[in-house]
Amino acid sequence: MSTRHHVVIGSGVAGNQAAETLRQRDPDSRITMITISRLPFFNRYDLPRVFYGARDWRRFIIYPAEYYRENRINLRRATRVVSVDSASQIIKLEHKESIRFDSLLVASGAGAYLPEDLSEFRPLMHGFGAYREAVTVAEALPKAGHAIMLGGDTIGLDLARTLLDTGHRVTLVAGPYTFWPHEVAEKDRPKFIEALTKMGIVVVEQQERGGIASIETGAKGLAARKLTFHDGSELAGDVVMPFYGVMPSLDFMLGSGVDIERGLLVSPNLRTTNENIYAAGDVCQIWTDKEHKYCFYHGWKNVRAMGELAAKNITGADEPWVPTQDETLRLTKEGKIESPFWEYQ
């Protein structure tokens, strides 16, 4: 009978798919899932529904607490990992507890990225990466209110579609992060920007205005936020929301003895430079022989497939990563944008 202890850090798509696969393939093992989130696994792609009035957090949960009990997965919520010692196979938690693992899957996902030159204005902006953040901004944005979006990654553009559908106005301050993580050729960019304007989004090119100089609280009786550009022009809105893509959540892996570049470097079978540690999802860069470089994959279908593959390889398989989702941004014949990241099922 197996007594191996599999630990999964992260409770998103990759982590939960991995835990499910580990339980199927190693039914007698111990499985511990550690997450900083207070909620069980929820669908972040559903968060725009808060603007349609969905404010009960239970409506966003994919797996209730009973699922984890029935599958003997020890789910530890609101728990922060502070370090990983790959040599001794020890995880240290913020409250001083240590956990030993036989195998570790890092599937901690990624947090919203904010350029350093905007960090001082963070308190005046609304995030959208968690349920509570989504509810907070929905409450702050009045009926027919005006949302100013910065950057315009695919998560932000998906939210913009909802905001327009619910009668709000959206202005996008576009720049190099627009459409992230898709890579749009410079020659094709005007066509995609035109598609955004056809959707009803007002597009302001940041570069043409010299960049963002400041974000301030609006004067009494006026819009809640004022954004000023370096050329002196201004934008007024009810909320300002940054969407500059994501950065892997990996602070706890620094000093772990595992190789890190922008993410955890993994071989095609998703194993890190330590034989007992694997990674899946937004946190890892996968080596591809075809391109001779490490690549990120962000589509939810790819992320789920990574979780499943990592669990298989942890339990004895040795299969290479093969993408299951084309992550190309496209325009339809009607000139509408199609992103595979908007096709969550």
C-alpha positions as CSV (number, residue, x, y, z in Angstrom):
1,M,0.0,0.0,0.0
2,S,1.3,3.4,-1.0
3,T,2.1,5.9,1.8
4,R,3.4,8.6,-0.4
5,H,2.5,12.2,0.4
6,H,1.7,14.3,-2.6
7,V,1.5,18.0,-1.9
8,V,-0.1,20.5,-4.4
9,I,0.5,24.2,-3.9
10,G,-2.4,26.0,-5.6
11,S,-6.1,25.4,-5.9
12,G,-6.8,26.5,-9.4
13,V,-7.5,24.6,-12.6
14,A,-4.1,22.9,-12.7
15,G,-4.0,22.1,-9.0
16,N,-7.4,20.6,-8.8
17,Q,-7.0,18.5,-12.0
18,A,-3.8,17.2,-10.6
19,A,-5.3,16.3,-7.2
20,E,-8.1,14.5,-8.9
21,T,-5.7,12.5,-11.2
22,L,-3.4,11.7,-8.3
23,R,-6.3,10.3,-6.3
24,Q,-7.3,8.1,-9.3
25,R,-3.8,6.8,-9.9
26,D,-2.6,6.5,-6.4
27,P,-5.7,5.8,-4.3
28,D,-3.9,5.0,-1.0
29,S,-1.7,8.0,-0.9
30,R,-2.0,11.2,1.2
31,I,-2.8,14.3,-0.8
32,T,-2.5,17.8,0.6
33,M,-3.6,20.9,-1.3
34,I,-2.4,24.3,0.0
35,T,-3.9,27.5,-1.1
36,I,-3.7,31.1,0.0
37,S,-7.3,31.6,-1.1
38,R,-10.1,31.6,1.5
39,L,-12.5,30.1,-1.0
40,P,-12.4,26.5,-2.4
41,F,-11.8,26.2,-6.2
42,F,-13.9,28.9,-8.0
43,N,-14.2,29.8,-11.6
44,R,-12.4,33.2,-12.1
45,Y,-13.7,33.3,-15.7
46,D,-17.2,33.6,-14.1
47,L,-16.3,36.7,-12.1
48,P,-17.8,39.2,-14.6
49,R,-21.2,37.8,-13.5
50,V,-21.1,40.0,-10.5
51,F,-22.2,42.8,-12.8
52,Y,-25.3,40.8,-13.6
53,G,-26.1,40.7,-9.9
54,A,-24.5,37.4,-8.9
55,R,-23.1,38.3,-5.4
56,D,-23.3,35.0,-3.6
57,W,-19.9,33.4,-3.4
58,R,-21.4,29.9,-3.3
59,R,-22.6,30.4,-6.9
60,F,-18.9,30.6,-8.1
61,I,-17.6,27.5,-6.3
62,I,-16.9,24.5,-8.6
63,Y,-16.0,21.9,-5.9
64,P,-17.7,22.2,-2.5
65,A,-16.1,21.1,0.7
66,E,-17.7,17.7,0.5
67,Y,-15.8,17.0,-2.7
68,Y,-12.4,17.3,-0.9
69,R,-13.6,15.2,2.0
70,E,-15.0,12.4,-0.2
71,N,-11.8,12.3,-2.2
72,R,-9.6,12.5,0.9
73,I,-7.8,15.6,-0.3
74,N,-6.7,17.7,2.7
75,L,-7.5,21.2,1.5
76,R,-5.7,23.8,3.5
77,R,-7.2,27.3,2.7
78,A,-5.9,30.7,3.7
79,T,-2.5,29.1,4.2
80,R,0.7,30.8,2.9
81,V,3.8,28.9,1.9
82,V,6.9,30.9,2.7
83,S,9.7,28.5,1.5
84,V,10.4,25.1,0.0
85,D,13.6,23.2,0.7
86,S,14.0,20.8,-2.2
87,A,17.0,18.9,-0.7
88,S,15.1,18.0,2.5
89,Q,11.7,17.9,0.8
90,I,10.2,20.3,3.4
91,I,7.6,23.0,2.9
92,K,7.5,25.8,5.5
93,L,4.3,27.7,6.2
94,E,3.8,31.2,7.4
95,H,2.6,30.1,10.8
96,K,5.8,28.1,11.4
97,E,4.5,24.6,10.5
98,S,6.6,22.4,8.3
99,I,5.3,19.8,5.9
100,R,7.3,17.0,4.4
101,F,6.5,15.8,0.9
102,D,7.4,12.9,-1.3
103,S,6.3,14.7,-4.4
104,L,5.4,18.4,-4.9
105,L,3.4,20.0,-7.6
106,V,3.7,23.8,-7.8
107,A,0.5,25.1,-9.4
108,S,0.3,28.4,-7.5
109,G,-0.8,30.3,-10.6
110,A,-0.1,34.0,-11.1
111,G,-1.1,37.3,-9.7
112,A,-1.9,40.5,-11.6
113,Y,1.2,42.3,-12.8
114,L,1.4,46.1,-12.3
115,P,4.2,48.1,-13.9
116,E,6.5,49.6,-11.4
117,D,5.9,53.2,-12.5
118,L,2.2,52.8,-11.5
119,S,2.8,51.1,-8.1
120,E,2.3,54.3,-6.1
121,F,-1.2,54.6,-7.5
122,R,-2.2,51.0,-6.6
123,P,-4.6,52.2,-3.7
124,L,-6.6,54.2,-6.3
125,M,-7.2,51.2,-8.6
126,H,-9.5,48.2,-8.5
127,G,-8.2,44.6,-9.0
128,F,-10.3,41.8,-10.5
129,G,-8.4,38.6,-9.7
130,A,-10.5,37.4,-6.7
131,Y,-14.2,37.2,-5.8
132,R,-14.0,39.9,-3.2
133,E,-12.2,42.3,-5.6
134,A,-14.9,41.6,-8.2
135,V,-17.7,42.4,-5.8
136,T,-15.9,45.6,-4.6
137,V,-15.5,47.0,-8.0
138,A,-19.1,46.1,-9.0
139,E,-20.3,48.1,-6.0
140,A,-18.0,51.0,-6.8
141,L,-19.1,51.3,-10.4
142,P,-22.5,53.1,-10.6
143,K,-25.3,52.3,-13.1
144,A,-24.1,53.5,-16.6
145,G,-20.8,54.3,-14.9
146,H,-17.4,54.8,-16.7
147,A,-14.6,52.2,-16.2
148,I,-11.1,53.2,-17.3
149,M,-9.0,50.1,-18.2
150,L,-5.3,50.2,-18.3
151,G,-3.3,47.7,-20.4
152,G,-6.1,45.6,-21.8
153,D,-5.1,42.0,-21.4
154,T,-7.6,39.3,-22.4
155,I,-9.1,39.0,-18.9
156,G,-9.7,42.8,-19.0
157,L,-11.2,42.7,-22.5
158,D,-13.5,39.9,-21.5
159,L,-14.7,42.0,-18.6
160,A,-15.1,44.9,-21.0
161,R,-17.6,42.9,-23.0
162,T,-19.7,42.4,-19.9
163,L,-19.5,46.0,-18.8
164,L,-20.7,47.2,-22.2
165,D,-23.5,44.6,-22.2
166,T,-24.6,45.9,-18.8
167,G,-24.8,49.5,-19.9
168,H,-21.5,50.8,-18.7
169,R,-18.9,52.8,-20.6
170,V,-15.4,51.5,-21.1
171,T,-12.2,53.5,-22.1
172,L,-9.1,51.4,-22.7
173,V,-5.7,53.0,-22.3
174,A,-3.9,50.7,-24.8
175,G,-0.3,49.9,-24.9
176,P,2.2,47.0,-25.3
177,Y,0.1,44.7,-22.9
178,T,-3.1,45.0,-24.9
179,F,-4.3,41.5,-25.9
180,W,-1.7,39.8,-23.6
181,P,-0.8,37.0,-23.6
182,H,-1.5,36.9,-27.3
183,E,1.3,38.3,-29.5
184,V,-0.2,40.5,-32.2
185,A,2.1,41.5,-35.0
186,E,2.5,45.3,-35.4
187,K,1.0,45.2,-38.9
188,D,-2.1,43.5,-37.5
189,R,-2.6,45.6,-34.4
190,P,-4.7,48.3,-36.2
191,K,-7.3,45.7,-37.2
192,F,-7.6,44.4,-33.7
193,I,-7.8,47.9,-32.2
194,E,-10.6,48.6,-34.7
195,A,-12.4,45.5,-33.6
196,L,-12.3,46.9,-30.0
197,T,-13.8,50.2,-31.1
198,K,-16.6,48.3,-33.0
199,M,-17.4,46.6,-29.7
200,G,-18.0,50.0,-28.2
201,I,-14.7,50.5,-26.3
202,V,-13.2,53.9,-26.5
203,V,-9.5,53.3,-27.2
204,V,-6.8,55.8,-26.2
205,E,-3.2,54.9,-27.2
206,Q,-1.0,55.5,-24.2
207,Q,2.1,56.2,-26.3
208,E,0.4,59.0,-28.2
209,R,-0.1,60.8,-24.9
210,G,3.3,60.3,-23.4
211,G,2.3,57.7,-20.8
212,I,0.4,57.9,-17.6
213,A,1.6,60.7,-15.2
214,S,-0.8,60.3,-12.3
215,I,-4.0,58.8,-11.0
216,E,-5.9,60.9,-8.4
217,T,-9.1,61.0,-6.5
218,G,-11.6,63.1,-8.4
219,A,-12.9,66.4,-7.0
220,K,-16.1,66.4,-4.9
221,G,-19.1,66.2,-7.2
222,L,-17.1,64.8,-10.1
223,A,-16.0,61.4,-11.2
224,A,-14.3,59.4,-8.5
225,R,-11.0,59.1,-10.5
226,K,-8.9,61.4,-12.6
227,L,-6.1,60.0,-14.8
228,T,-3.6,62.5,-16.2
229,F,-1.2,61.8,-19.1
230,H,2.3,63.3,-19.6
231,D,1.0,65.5,-22.4
232,G,-1.4,67.1,-20.0
233,S,-4.6,65.5,-21.3
234,E,-7.0,63.9,-18.8
235,L,-9.5,61.1,-18.4
236,A,-12.2,61.0,-15.7
237,G,-13.9,57.8,-14.7
238,D,-15.6,56.0,-11.8
239,V,-13.1,53.3,-11.5
240,V,-9.6,52.6,-12.8
241,M,-8.7,48.9,-13.4
242,P,-5.2,47.6,-14.4
243,F,-5.0,44.7,-16.7
244,Y,-1.3,44.2,-17.6
245,G,-1.2,40.4,-17.7
246,V,0.1,38.3,-14.8
247,M,3.3,37.4,-13.0
248,P,3.9,33.9,-11.7
249,S,3.4,33.6,-7.9
250,L,6.7,32.1,-7.0
251,D,8.2,34.1,-4.1
252,F,8.2,31.0,-1.9
253,M,10.4,29.1,-4.4
254,L,13.3,31.6,-4.2
255,G,16.2,29.8,-2.6
256,S,14.5,26.4,-3.0
257,G,17.3,25.0,-5.1
258,V,15.0,24.7,-8.2
259,D,15.9,26.7,-11.4
260,I,13.8,29.8,-12.0
261,E,13.8,32.3,-14.8
262,R,10.5,34.2,-15.3
263,G,8.8,31.0,-14.1
264,L,9.9,27.5,-12.9
265,L,11.9,25.9,-15.6
266,V,10.6,22.5,-16.4
267,S,11.4,19.7,-18.9
268,P,8.8,18.5,-21.4
269,N,7.4,16.1,-18.7
270,L,6.9,19.1,-16.4
271,R,9.6,18.1,-13.9
272,T,11.8,20.9,-12.5
273,T,15.5,20.5,-11.9
274,N,14.6,18.5,-8.8
275,E,13.2,15.0,-9.5
276,N,10.5,15.3,-6.8
277,I,9.1,18.6,-7.8
278,Y,6.9,19.3,-10.8
279,A,5.1,22.5,-12.0
280,A,1.9,23.2,-14.0
281,G,0.0,26.2,-15.2
282,D,1.0,29.8,-15.3
283,V,4.0,29.3,-13.0
284,C,6.1,27.2,-15.4
285,Q,8.1,27.6,-18.5
286,I,8.2,24.4,-20.5
287,W,11.1,23.5,-22.7
288,T,10.1,22.8,-26.3
289,D,12.5,21.0,-28.6
290,K,10.7,22.4,-31.6
291,E,11.3,26.0,-30.7
292,H,14.5,25.4,-28.6
293,K,13.3,27.6,-25.8
294,Y,11.2,27.7,-22.7
295,C,7.5,28.7,-23.3
296,F,4.5,29.7,-21.2
297,Y,1.0,28.4,-21.9
298,H,-1.9,30.3,-20.4
299,G,-5.1,28.9,-22.0
300,W,-7.3,27.2,-19.4
301,K,-7.5,24.0,-21.4
302,N,-3.7,23.9,-21.6
303,V,-3.5,24.6,-17.8
304,R,-5.9,21.8,-17.0
305,A,-4.0,19.4,-19.2
306,M,-0.8,20.4,-17.5
307,G,-2.2,19.5,-14.1
308,E,-3.3,16.1,-15.4
309,L,0.0,15.4,-17.1
310,A,2.1,16.4,-14.1
311,A,0.0,14.0,-11.9
312,K,0.5,11.2,-14.3
313,N,4.2,11.7,-14.4
314,I,4.4,12.0,-10.6
315,T,2.8,8.6,-10.4
316,G,5.1,6.8,-12.8
317,A,4.4,7.9,-16.4
318,D,6.9,9.8,-18.4
319,E,4.8,11.6,-21.0
320,P,5.9,14.8,-22.8
321,W,3.8,18.0,-22.9
322,V,1.7,18.5,-26.0
323,P,-0.5,21.6,-26.1
324,T,-4.2,20.9,-26.3
325,Q,-5.4,24.4,-27.1
326,D,-4.4,26.8,-29.8
327,E,-3.7,30.1,-28.1
328,T,-3.9,32.3,-31.2
329,L,-6.0,35.5,-31.3
330,R,-8.2,35.7,-34.3
331,L,-10.6,38.0,-36.1
332,T,-13.8,36.6,-37.5
333,K,-15.1,37.4,-41.0
334,E,-17.4,39.9,-39.3
335,G,-14.4,41.6,-37.7
336,K,-15.0,40.4,-34.2
337,I,-12.2,39.2,-31.9
338,E,-12.0,35.6,-30.9
339,S,-9.8,34.5,-28.0
340,P,-9.6,30.9,-26.9
341,F,-9.2,32.3,-23.3
342,W,-12.9,33.4,-23.5
343,E,-14.1,29.8,-24.1
344,Y,-14.3,28.4,-20.6
345,Q,-16.5,25.3,-20.2
